[in-house]
Amino acid sequence: MKNTLLASAALLCVVFSSAAGERGIFGLYGDTPDAKHAWAVHDFNRPYPKQVETPPGKPPSDAIVLFDGTQKSVDENWCDRKGNPTKWRVKDGLFVCTPGSGLACTRRAFGDAQFHVEWLSPVADAKKHGQLGGNSGVIPMGRYEIQILNSYDPDPSADVERNYPDGIAASVYAQNPPLVNASRPAGMWQTYDIIFHQPIWKDGKVLHPGTVTVLHNGVLVQDAWELEGMATHRVRIPLRQHAAKLPWMLQDHGDPVPFRNIWIREIPSRWDNTTHSEMSAKEEDVRALREQTAAALFAKIDVKVPDTKNVNGILEVLSYSKKPEYLKAAQSLCAGYDAWLKTLPPDKLAANKRYIDGTLKGFNVLIRNKVIGANDYPLRATLEHFSKQK
């Protein structure tokens, strides 16, 4: 036993000196995983997001460009409702509605998405109001409309014929006016950035109505508005279940509205997150991922070496899973580490205080989150005793 402790002491000194700058040696910081969260707070085991390049003035690198000013992009991405080539035309690098030709539909089907489009009301429509000025719309999934219209209104007191508030630019048509009117005058290019989440259904009933967020010329005008029904002119049509992906559309309302720089990014449904979400987590999925993470972490541990790295490693494993083999390894590692600490003279304890404090914090995180009991491991009392010493 004495030889084992001496060997462990020699190795531990190496670990202490080499691990001083090792990020994440104490893997436990905040709340541990739970039934709805497969990852701990500040968890280095959690996958990093994919890098997306965002060059100024250009679509993000993961965007699907639907119109880039060329006829080729129209031929590849747009059609009419029957799948035939759209009769909308390309003029001077712009995608222009041909009045009477019908909706322009994306050839590909999309569901939840971020959609960017630039449009303008023709200068000829500058004095038109009501439904007459540059009327069009973005129709996510062919079911819900974000209105496009000449709605610049610098003088609300002026006696002019206006459209109804839930039908001006950036309204969720027939449902919700924009929070503010961020319109520019006719003849000026305008932008919509739309974040759309479709309704979620379960057993034929609406589990969540879905939301739409709109930035009009960079101004938030629809803030996660919960959809109330389908796009329609005069009556409210209740939400109806539909395919998870459908073509998006641009409306032909009889005005030659031009468009440019159209792109879309598919985004995951918030309900697809079944491993880390208060809203949609499935406990069986959370449990499976936690076990997978625990196994991967445990594979990196040498259960025969009770050093600071392996002790902290097994504590992190326990935060994910308390399988018998992990508990057995924890008892062995903690006991060996406890015995080794008690052999250190005061100067060595002082030199290793950072690691003593860090490991104690790991224990306390597990205790606070009721993963282990305060007295399950005698090592904790030893750490607490040495931590209090100056």
C-alpha positions as CSV (number, residue, x, y, z in Angstrom):
1,M,0.0,0.0,0.0
2,K,2.9,2.4,0.9
3,N,4.5,1.8,-2.5
4,T,1.3,2.4,-4.3
5,L,0.8,5.7,-2.4
6,L,4.3,6.8,-3.2
7,A,3.9,5.9,-6.9
8,S,0.6,7.8,-6.9
9,A,2.2,10.8,-5.2
10,A,4.9,11.0,-7.9
11,L,2.4,10.8,-10.6
12,L,0.1,13.3,-8.9
13,C,2.9,15.9,-8.7
14,V,3.4,15.5,-12.5
15,V,-0.4,16.0,-13.0
16,F,-0.5,19.0,-10.8
17,S,2.4,20.7,-12.5
18,S,1.3,19.9,-16.1
19,A,-2.4,20.5,-15.5
20,A,-2.1,24.0,-14.0
21,G,-3.2,25.5,-17.4
22,E,-5.5,22.6,-18.4
23,R,-8.9,24.1,-19.1
24,G,-11.7,22.0,-17.7
25,I,-9.7,19.9,-15.2
26,F,-12.5,20.6,-12.7
27,G,-15.4,19.8,-15.0
28,L,-18.2,20.8,-12.6
29,Y,-19.3,24.4,-12.3
30,G,-23.0,25.0,-12.1
31,D,-26.1,22.9,-12.2
32,T,-25.6,19.3,-13.3
33,P,-27.6,17.5,-16.0
34,D,-31.2,16.6,-15.1
35,A,-34.2,14.9,-16.6
36,K,-34.7,17.6,-19.2
37,H,-31.1,18.7,-19.7
38,A,-28.4,16.3,-21.0
39,W,-25.7,18.9,-20.4
40,A,-24.5,20.7,-17.3
41,V,-24.2,24.4,-17.1
42,H,-21.0,25.5,-18.8
43,D,-20.4,22.0,-20.0
44,F,-17.3,21.5,-22.1
45,N,-18.7,18.1,-23.3
46,R,-21.5,19.9,-25.1
47,P,-20.9,20.1,-28.9
48,Y,-19.9,23.4,-30.3
49,P,-22.1,25.1,-32.9
50,K,-21.1,24.9,-36.5
51,Q,-19.2,27.9,-37.8
52,V,-21.2,30.0,-40.3
53,E,-19.4,32.6,-42.3
54,T,-21.1,36.0,-42.6
55,P,-19.4,38.1,-45.2
56,P,-20.7,41.8,-45.1
57,G,-23.4,42.4,-47.7
58,K,-23.7,38.7,-48.6
59,P,-25.8,35.8,-47.5
60,P,-24.5,33.6,-44.7
61,S,-22.5,30.6,-45.9
62,D,-25.2,28.1,-45.0
63,A,-28.0,30.0,-46.8
64,I,-29.8,28.7,-49.8
65,V,-29.8,31.6,-52.3
66,L,-33.2,31.7,-54.0
67,F,-32.5,34.8,-56.2
68,D,-29.1,36.4,-57.0
69,G,-30.1,38.6,-59.9
70,T,-29.8,35.9,-62.6
71,Q,-32.3,34.1,-64.7
72,K,-30.5,30.9,-63.7
73,S,-31.5,31.4,-60.0
74,V,-35.1,31.8,-61.1
75,D,-35.2,28.7,-63.2
76,E,-33.6,26.6,-60.5
77,N,-35.6,27.9,-57.5
78,W,-39.0,29.3,-58.6
79,C,-42.1,28.0,-60.3
80,D,-45.9,28.5,-60.3
81,R,-48.2,26.5,-58.1
82,K,-48.4,23.7,-60.6
83,G,-44.6,23.3,-60.8
84,N,-44.3,25.1,-64.2
85,P,-41.7,27.8,-64.8
86,T,-42.9,31.0,-63.2
87,K,-44.0,33.9,-65.4
88,W,-42.3,36.4,-63.2
89,R,-39.5,38.0,-65.0
90,V,-35.9,39.1,-64.4
91,K,-35.4,42.8,-65.3
92,D,-32.2,44.7,-64.6
93,G,-31.1,42.0,-62.1
94,L,-34.5,42.2,-60.2
95,F,-37.1,39.5,-59.8
96,V,-40.3,41.3,-60.8
97,C,-43.9,40.2,-60.4
98,T,-45.8,39.9,-63.6
99,P,-49.3,40.9,-62.7
100,G,-51.9,38.2,-63.3
101,S,-49.3,35.4,-63.5
102,G,-50.0,34.1,-60.0
103,L,-47.8,33.2,-57.1
104,A,-44.1,32.6,-57.4
105,C,-43.4,29.4,-55.4
106,T,-40.1,28.0,-54.3
107,R,-39.4,24.7,-56.0
108,R,-38.0,23.3,-52.8
109,A,-40.1,22.9,-49.7
110,F,-39.1,24.5,-46.4
111,G,-40.4,24.4,-42.9
112,D,-39.0,26.4,-40.0
113,A,-36.6,29.0,-41.6
114,Q,-35.0,32.4,-41.6
115,F,-35.9,34.2,-44.8
116,H,-34.4,37.4,-46.2
117,V,-35.8,39.4,-49.0
118,E,-35.5,43.0,-50.3
119,W,-38.4,44.7,-52.1
120,L,-39.7,48.1,-53.0
121,S,-43.0,49.8,-53.8
122,P,-42.6,51.3,-57.3
123,V,-42.3,55.1,-57.3
124,A,-45.5,55.2,-59.4
125,D,-47.3,53.9,-56.3
126,A,-46.0,56.7,-54.0
127,K,-49.4,58.3,-53.7
128,K,-51.4,55.1,-53.6
129,H,-52.9,53.9,-50.3
130,G,-55.2,51.2,-49.2
131,Q,-54.6,48.0,-51.0
132,L,-53.3,49.7,-54.2
133,G,-49.7,50.6,-53.5
134,G,-47.1,47.9,-54.3
135,N,-49.2,45.1,-52.9
136,S,-47.5,41.7,-52.5
137,G,-46.5,39.4,-49.6
138,V,-44.2,36.7,-48.3
139,I,-46.2,33.6,-47.6
140,P,-44.3,31.1,-45.5
141,M,-45.3,27.5,-46.4
142,G,-48.0,28.9,-48.6
143,R,-50.2,29.3,-45.5
144,Y,-49.3,32.5,-43.6
145,E,-48.7,36.0,-45.0
146,I,-46.3,38.8,-44.2
147,Q,-47.8,41.8,-46.0
148,I,-45.8,43.8,-48.5
149,L,-47.4,47.2,-49.3
150,N,-46.6,50.9,-49.7
151,S,-47.2,51.9,-46.1
152,Y,-45.0,54.9,-45.5
153,D,-47.0,57.3,-43.3
154,P,-45.0,60.2,-41.9
155,D,-48.1,62.1,-40.9
156,P,-50.7,59.9,-39.1
157,S,-53.0,62.9,-38.8
158,A,-53.2,63.4,-42.6
159,D,-56.6,62.7,-44.2
160,V,-55.6,59.9,-46.5
161,E,-57.1,56.6,-47.4
162,R,-55.1,54.0,-45.4
163,N,-55.2,50.3,-45.4
164,Y,-56.5,48.5,-42.2
165,P,-53.7,48.2,-39.6
166,D,-53.5,44.4,-39.9
167,G,-52.9,44.8,-43.6
168,I,-50.1,47.3,-43.8
169,A,-46.5,46.4,-44.5
170,A,-45.0,43.9,-42.1
171,S,-48.3,42.9,-40.7
172,V,-49.1,39.2,-40.1
173,Y,-51.9,39.6,-42.6
174,A,-55.4,39.7,-41.1
175,Q,-53.9,38.9,-37.6
176,N,-51.4,41.4,-36.2
177,P,-50.2,44.9,-37.2
178,P,-46.5,45.6,-36.9
179,L,-45.3,46.9,-33.5
180,V,-44.2,50.1,-35.4
181,N,-44.4,51.2,-39.0
182,A,-40.8,51.0,-40.2
183,S,-41.7,51.5,-43.8
184,R,-39.6,53.6,-46.2
185,P,-41.1,55.7,-49.0
186,A,-42.0,54.2,-52.3
187,G,-39.0,53.9,-54.6
188,M,-36.7,52.9,-51.7
189,W,-35.5,49.4,-51.1
190,Q,-36.8,47.7,-48.0
191,T,-35.7,44.5,-46.2
192,Y,-37.6,41.8,-44.4
193,D,-35.8,39.3,-42.2
194,I,-38.4,36.7,-41.1
195,I,-37.9,34.0,-38.5
196,F,-40.7,31.5,-38.9
197,H,-41.6,28.5,-36.7
198,Q,-44.6,26.5,-37.9
199,P,-47.3,25.1,-35.7
200,I,-46.6,21.9,-33.8
201,W,-49.3,19.2,-33.8
202,K,-49.8,16.1,-31.7
203,D,-52.6,13.6,-32.2
204,G,-54.3,16.0,-34.6
205,K,-54.4,18.9,-32.1
206,V,-52.3,22.0,-31.9
207,L,-49.5,21.6,-29.3
208,H,-48.0,25.0,-30.1
209,P,-49.4,27.5,-32.7
210,G,-46.0,28.4,-34.1
211,T,-44.5,31.9,-34.3
212,V,-43.3,34.5,-36.7
213,T,-40.7,37.2,-36.0
214,V,-40.1,40.0,-38.5
215,L,-37.4,42.7,-38.7
216,H,-38.5,45.4,-41.2
217,N,-35.5,47.5,-42.3
218,G,-33.7,46.2,-39.2
219,V,-36.5,47.1,-36.8
220,L,-38.3,44.4,-34.8
221,V,-41.9,44.7,-35.8
222,Q,-43.3,41.2,-35.1
223,D,-42.0,39.7,-31.9
224,A,-42.5,35.9,-31.9
225,W,-46.2,36.5,-32.8
226,E,-48.1,33.3,-32.2
227,L,-50.0,32.3,-35.3
228,E,-53.8,32.5,-35.1
229,G,-54.8,31.0,-38.4
230,M,-54.1,30.8,-42.1
231,A,-53.6,33.7,-44.5
232,T,-56.9,35.0,-45.8
233,H,-58.5,38.2,-47.0
234,R,-61.7,38.7,-44.9
235,V,-62.2,35.7,-42.5
236,R,-60.2,33.9,-40.0
237,I,-59.4,30.3,-41.1
238,P,-58.3,28.2,-38.1
239,L,-54.9,26.5,-38.2
240,R,-54.9,23.3,-40.1
241,Q,-52.3,20.6,-40.0
242,H,-50.1,20.4,-43.0
243,A,-46.9,18.8,-44.2
244,A,-43.7,19.6,-42.3
245,K,-42.2,21.2,-45.4
246,L,-44.0,23.2,-48.1
247,P,-43.0,25.7,-50.7
248,W,-42.7,29.3,-49.6
249,M,-44.4,31.9,-51.9
250,L,-44.3,35.5,-53.1
251,Q,-47.7,37.0,-53.8
252,D,-49.0,38.4,-57.1
253,H,-51.6,41.0,-56.1
254,G,-51.6,42.8,-59.4
255,D,-48.6,45.1,-58.8
256,P,-45.2,44.8,-60.5
257,V,-43.3,44.7,-57.2
258,P,-39.6,44.0,-57.7
259,F,-37.5,41.8,-55.4
260,R,-33.8,41.2,-55.0
261,N,-31.3,39.3,-52.7
262,I,-33.6,36.5,-51.6
263,W,-32.2,33.7,-49.5
264,I,-33.4,31.3,-46.9
265,R,-31.8,29.3,-44.0
266,E,-33.4,26.2,-42.8
267,I,-33.5,26.2,-39.0
268,P,-34.4,23.3,-36.7
269,S,-37.7,23.3,-34.9
270,R,-37.4,24.1,-31.3
271,W,-39.4,21.0,-30.7
272,D,-36.7,18.9,-32.3
273,N,-34.5,19.5,-29.3
274,T,-35.4,16.5,-27.2
275,T,-32.2,16.3,-25.1
276,H,-31.9,19.8,-23.6
277,S,-35.1,21.7,-23.4
278,E,-37.7,22.5,-20.7
279,M,-40.2,22.7,-23.6
280,S,-39.6,19.5,-25.6
281,A,-37.2,17.2,-23.9
282,K,-38.0,13.5,-23.8
283,E,-36.6,11.9,-20.7
284,E,-35.6,8.7,-22.5
285,D,-33.5,10.8,-25.0
286,V,-31.9,12.8,-22.3
287,R,-31.1,9.6,-20.4
288,A,-29.5,8.0,-23.4
289,L,-27.3,11.0,-24.2
290,R,-26.2,11.3,-20.6
291,E,-25.2,7.6,-20.5
292,Q,-23.4,8.1,-23.8
293,T,-21.5,11.1,-22.4
294,A,-20.7,9.3,-19.1
295,A,-19.3,6.3,-21.0
296,A,-17.1,8.5,-23.1
297,L,-15.7,10.3,-20.0
298,F,-15.3,7.1,-18.1
299,A,-13.2,5.7,-20.9
300,K,-10.6,8.4,-20.3
301,I,-10.2,7.6,-16.6
302,D,-7.5,5.3,-15.2
303,V,-9.4,3.8,-12.2
304,K,-6.1,2.5,-10.8
305,V,-4.5,6.0,-10.4
306,P,-6.2,8.1,-7.7
307,D,-4.9,11.5,-8.9
308,T,-6.6,14.8,-9.2
309,K,-7.5,14.4,-12.9
310,N,-9.1,11.0,-12.4
311,V,-10.9,12.0,-9.2
312,N,-12.4,15.0,-10.9
313,G,-13.1,12.9,-13.9
314,I,-15.1,10.4,-12.0
315,L,-17.0,13.2,-10.2
316,E,-18.0,14.5,-13.6
317,V,-19.0,11.0,-14.8
318,L,-21.3,10.8,-11.7
319,S,-23.1,14.0,-12.7
320,Y,-24.3,12.1,-15.9
321,S,-24.8,8.6,-14.6
322,K,-24.5,6.6,-11.4
323,K,-24.2,3.1,-12.9
324,P,-22.7,0.7,-10.4
325,E,-19.3,0.5,-12.1
326,Y,-19.0,4.3,-11.9
327,L,-19.9,4.4,-8.2
328,K,-17.4,1.6,-7.5
329,A,-14.7,3.5,-9.3
330,A,-15.6,6.7,-7.5
331,Q,-15.3,5.0,-4.1
332,S,-11.9,3.5,-5.0
333,L,-10.4,6.7,-6.5
334,C,-11.7,8.9,-3.7
335,A,-10.4,6.6,-1.1
336,G,-6.9,6.4,-2.7
337,Y,-6.8,10.2,-3.1
338,D,-7.9,10.8,0.4
339,A,-5.2,8.5,1.7
340,W,-2.6,10.2,-0.4
341,L,-3.6,13.7,0.7
342,K,-3.1,12.7,4.3
343,T,0.5,11.8,3.6
344,L,1.4,15.3,2.4
345,P,3.3,17.7,4.7
346,P,2.0,21.3,5.1
347,D,4.1,22.8,2.4
348,K,2.9,20.3,-0.2
349,L,-0.7,20.8,0.9
350,A,-0.3,24.6,0.4
351,A,1.3,24.1,-3.0
352,N,-1.7,22.0,-4.0
353,K,-4.4,24.1,-2.5
354,R,-5.8,25.1,-5.9
355,Y,-6.5,21.5,-6.7
356,I,-7.9,20.8,-3.3
357,D,-10.3,23.7,-3.6
358,G,-11.3,22.8,-7.1
359,T,-12.1,19.2,-6.3
360,L,-14.0,20.3,-3.2
361,K,-16.1,22.6,-5.5
362,G,-16.9,19.6,-7.7
363,F,-18.1,17.7,-4.7
364,N,-20.3,20.6,-3.6
365,V,-21.8,20.9,-7.0
366,L,-22.9,17.3,-6.9
367,I,-24.2,17.6,-3.3
368,R,-26.1,20.8,-4.1
369,N,-27.8,19.1,-7.1
370,K,-28.5,16.0,-4.9
371,V,-26.4,13.7,-7.1
372,I,-24.5,12.4,-4.0
373,G,-25.0,12.9,-0.3
374,A,-22.8,15.1,1.8
375,N,-21.3,12.2,3.6
376,D,-21.1,9.6,0.8
377,Y,-17.3,10.1,0.4
378,P,-14.9,10.8,3.3
379,L,-12.7,12.5,0.8
380,R,-14.9,15.5,0.9
381,A,-14.4,16.1,4.6
382,T,-10.7,15.8,4.1
383,L,-10.8,18.3,1.3
384,E,-12.9,20.7,3.3
385,H,-10.5,20.4,6.3
386,F,-7.4,21.1,4.1
387,S,-9.2,23.9,2.2
388,K,-9.7,25.8,5.4
389,Q,-6.1,25.8,6.3
390,K,-4.0,28.8,5.3
